[in-house]
């Protein structure tokens, strides 16, 4: 289902070609480094089976929303509207690591299951796809945070959010990016929101202030994995 929805999304949105755009090339470069770090982390922890079926893809899409998401199988999209807030590769790595964590830790799967119970009566996915294809598609897009057109996103639990924050920092650090940028990013995010609704990809997340406090607690652990590039 992820493959189908991913291909449909790409066909309906303008993908920025990395061969002709430095930002698109940056997204693929950062994503590839983070994915390599995740693969190494899972291998070292005897969890490689959890990444079976993952064929990583990283695309930048021309969209003014500040959004990023990852579908099962490693299909990652960053919107151009996010880049003025990330401002640098390290901050982008922290966002991508966080969103990928939701997928590889199966948080989206859990939200999909939750939605099947709450919205479609708990029927099996195959039955939902066959009998209510539009509703199932919207539920899937909502579970993985793909755009605002699907209405209110299913919320991540506090446990899921903290898992993704921690692992996103670790994997970004393993990829050679300074995890301190995660804190600077959310300080910019807090300033950019200016009391308004947060960007779509963080609309179900804790407030920026609470997020910053939590990231500061995770920073010492993430720094243990940090090996600056070129060293």
Secondary structure, 3 states (H helix, E strand, C coil): CHHHHHHHHHHHCCEECCCCCHHHHHHHHHHHHHHHHHHHHHHHCCCHHHHCCCCCEEEEECCCCCCEEEECCCEEEEEHHHHHHHCCHHHHHHHHHHHHHHHHCCHHHHHHHHHHHHHHCCCCHHHHHHHCHHHHHHHHHHHCCCCCCCCCCCCCCHHHHHHHHHHHHHHHHHCCCCCHHHHHHHHHHHHHHCCCCCCHHHCCCCCHHHHHHHHHHHHHHHHHCCCCCCC
